[in-house]
Amino acid sequence: MKLRRVLSHLGKRVELQAPHGWVPVAEAVVAAGLQNGDAGALKHDPIALLALPLEAAAHLADTAKSVAPMEDGAQILLPFAPRSFRDFMLYEAHAVDAARGFVRRFMPAAARIVSAYEAVARRTFPALKPHALWHRQPIYYMGNHLTFAPDSADVAMPSYTRALDYELELGFVLAHPLQDANPASAEAAIGGFVVLNDFSARDVQLAEMRSGFGPQKAKHFASAMSGVIVSADEILPQWESLTGRVSLNGMSVAACSTAGARWSLGEALVHASRGEQLHPGELFGTGTLPGGSGIENGRLLERGDTISLTIDGIGSVTNRIV
């Protein structure tokens, strides 16, 4: 299933993509005969829909073919309201290239040393590599789940940064609760996938990370999410072979891939659920796909820019910086 939420003069509604367009889920639920005690939740809650057994979801999707789409100029909303946001760092290639980009932009004298070392030694400068803990367990930070912008929304550049960056990530949300999971049960709890843009104030981030307390104002002001969420059955079997793209002001600047993660999604969730109850609606990010940020590519964001991030099979998220 592909789901979205919209707002029109008729109010908010959840829609499901059918071959002939986007149709109201509420009408499809009724037509499919899903009139049990959960019918109300199914009509209005994308997470409840993503929690349906595969047969029920397939029946709903098939029934949606007979439901008429609504053409009322609806505004695209977030596909669901996250209950929390944990953002992992699963890709070493991004970590190394981003660290190299930090050095180039903020430490030009050190950049010359790093460049000379790597040219002579033909290997990565040791200080650019992830912390030793990264190799022992999936690491993540807690983001701000209340500041997500939907697709097509303007995003304000904070007054305190001169180095605003984008970060292309694969996002996944739980449809079932988890605690002390194993990798198989953890993956089975994933309900759907979205495209994320984890905006970052790089000049602020540098000082915050050096404090040893992790990112704060560097991250919490805004993130963005695609308007569409795709059910896990479509994406999970191929999540390590998806392709992505970055477009800035209509020009392609990077091609990315989800290949090469240090930890599987199941392993990441096992760590997050260890001794901790996780709930449906909690959102997770893989961390930036290699090549999916401006600090790697040498071009950060400016006011007036339009940044568009895409992952094939899921969709895109586009925002203008104001």
N, C-alpha and C positions, 0 to 999 in steps of 0.2 A: 504494500500500500504506500501511496504518497499522500500526505495530509498537509493541510495548511489551515490557518485561522485568518478570518477577514472581518472587517468592520464596515457596515453600510448603514443607510438610513433605517434599515430593518433591525439593526443591532449586530452583535457579534455572532459568528457562526463558524463551525468547523466544516471544511470541505474535503472531499476525497477526489482524487484524479481518476476520471473514467476515460475511455477512449474518445468520447465526444466532448470532453471538457471537465471543469470542476463542478461537482454536484454537492448539494447540502447533505452532510452526514446524517442529520436528524431524519430526513426523508428516507434515506437508504436504510437506516436502522429499522424504521417502521416497515418498509417494504420487505426487508429480509426476515421479519418476524422475530427480531431480537427483543422481545417484550418481557424480559425477566426483570428481576429487581435492579439490575445494573443498567437498564435501558436509558435512564436519565443521564447517567455518567457517560455512556457511550455517545450520546447525542452532542455532548458539550466538552468532553475531555479527551484530547488526543492521546494522553498516556493510557487511559482506560482502553481505547481502541487498540493501541499497540500491545496491550496485555492480552488481547484475545487469542485463544488457541488458533493455530494455523487454519484449521478447517472452517472455523467461524469467520475468520478474516477473509478467507477466499470466497466464502458465500456472500459476505457483505460486498466485496469488490465486484463480484459477478452481478449482484442485484443492482449495484450502482449504475450499471450499463443502461438500465431502464428508467433512471431518474433524470429529470430535465435539469440542466444547469441554470444558474441564476445570473443574469447579466444586469448588474445594478451599480457598476462603477465602484466596487468595494475596495477598501484600503487594506493592504497586506499588513498583518500583525506578526509578532513572533509566533512560530508554530506551536509553542507551549510556553508556559511560565516556569522557568527552572526553580527548583526548591533549594538548590545550592550549586556551586561551580568549583570543581577541582580540576586543575590543569596540570597534566603530566609533562615530562620532558623525555620522550621516548627515542629521540633521534640524535645520535652522536654527531652526525655530519652537520646538522644545524647548529648544535652547541659549539662546535669548533669554528665553523665559518662565521657565526655571529660574534664569538669572542674575538676573532680576527678583525671583524668589522668594527667592533668597539675600540680596539687598539688603533686602527687606522684613523678613526674619527676623533677620538678623545685623547690619545696618547701618541702623537706623531713621532716623538723621539724614540719611544719604545718600539713603534712600528718598524723603524729602520733596523733595529736589532733583531726583531722577530723575522723580518723578511730575509735578512742576511743569514740567520741561523737556518731557516728552512731551505734556503737555496743551497747552502753548503752541505747540511746534514741530510737533506732530502727526506725529512720527516717532520711531523707536526711539532711545533714548539710546545714543550711539556705543559706550560701554564695555560695553554688554550684548551686542554682536554678537560672533560667533565670531572667533578669531584669524585673521589674514590667511592663514596656512598652510592653514586649513580650506577656503578657496576654491581652493587650488592642488592639493591632494591629499587623498585620504581619510585621516583621522587616527583613531588607535585607541590603546588602552592594553592591556597584557597583564594579564589577570585571573588568578585562582587556579582552575585547572580541578579541583583536588582538594577544593574545599569546596562543591560543588553539592549542594543538598538536593532530594530528589524531591518530587513532588506529594503533598500531605497530611502531610508531615513538619513537626514543630515546628522553628522557627528561633530560636536564642537571640540576644537583643539583647546586643551587646558591652557590657561594664561601662564602657567609656571613652566612650560616646556618649550624648547626650541628644537626638539628632536623627536617628533612624533613618528611612530612606525606602525606598520601593519604586520600581521602574522597569520598566515594561512594554516588552519588546523582542521583535522577531522574531529567532529564532536559526536558523542554517543550518550544516550540517556537511558536510565533504568526504567523498566516497566514493572519490575517485580522487586520486592525487598531482598536484601542480602545481609548476611553477617557470617563471618568466619567461613567464607566460601572457598570452594576449590575452583580451578580454572574452568571446568565444564559448566558447573552451576552458575558461575559468574557470567560467562558468555550467554547462557540461557536467559539471564535476567535482563539483558540489553533489549530495549524495545525499538530503538530507531537511531538514525544517524542524520546529522546536519553538517553544514559548512560553518566554520567559526572564523571570525577575525578577532584576534586577541591584541587589541591596540596597546601600544607601549610608549611611554615617555622615556626614551633611552637615556637622556642626560640625567633625569631623576633616578632612573633605575640603577645606574652605576653606583651612586652613593648609597642607595638603600640596600643593595646587595652586599656592599662592603661592610655595612653595619652588622651583618650576620643575622638579621631579623627577617630578611626576605622582602619581596616587592610590596609596596603599599600604594602611595599616590602614583607610582609609575604605571600601575595596572588598573586600579579600581574605578577610574573615571568612566570607562566605557569598554564594552566588547560589542560584537555584532554577530548576528545569526541569520542564516538563510531563511527564506520564507517558507520553505518546504522541508518536512521531515520524512525520511524514507524508512520503512519498517526494516527491522534487523534481518529478516529472512532474505531480503534482496541484496544486502551489503555485507553482512558478516562473513559469508563464505569467501568473499573476494577483497576484504578490507585491506590486505597487504599488497594489492596490485592495482589500486586506483590511481588515476592520473589527475593532476590539478594544474591550474594556470593562474597567473597573476596578470591583471591588466590595469594600467595606470593611465588615466585620461584617454582611454580607448586604444592604447598601445600595449602590445604584449611585452612583458618584461621578464617573465620567468615561467618555466615549465617544471612541475614538481611531481613527486610520486610518494605514495604511502609505504613503499617498500623500505626495508632496512631498520625497522623498529627494534630496539634492544629487548623490549618485553612485549608479550602478546597483550591484547585487551583483557583477556581472562586473568593473566598474571597481575596486571595493573589493578584490577578490581579485587583480586584476592588480597593484595596489600592494603587497599583502601578499606576493605571490610573487616580486617583483622581486629577483633575486639570492639568493633564499632558497627552500629546498625545503620545501614544505608536504605533509603526509601525510594519508591517510585517517583520519578520526576527529577531526581538528582542528575545533574549534567557533568560530563567529564570531557576533557580535551586531550588529544594525543600529544600536544606540544606541536611546535611549528614543523611543517614538512621541510626537508632540506631545500634551500633556495627560496623559501616562501616568505622572506622578510626583506625589508628595505636595508637593514643594517648589513645583510649579506650582499645585496645587489648594488649598494652604493647610492641609493636614492630614497631618502626619507620623504615623508608627506609634508605638504604645504597647504595653507588655506586655499580653497578653490579646487583642489585635486579631487578627482573621482577615482576611488579604488574599488576594483571588482575582483573577487576571489571565487574560483570555481573548482569543484571536484566532480568529475564526470560520474554520472549515475545518481548523483544526489541533487546538485543544483549550484546556485551561486548566491553571493551576498555582495551587494553594491552599495556604497555609501559615499556621500560628498562631504568633504572636510570644510567646516565653516568656522 
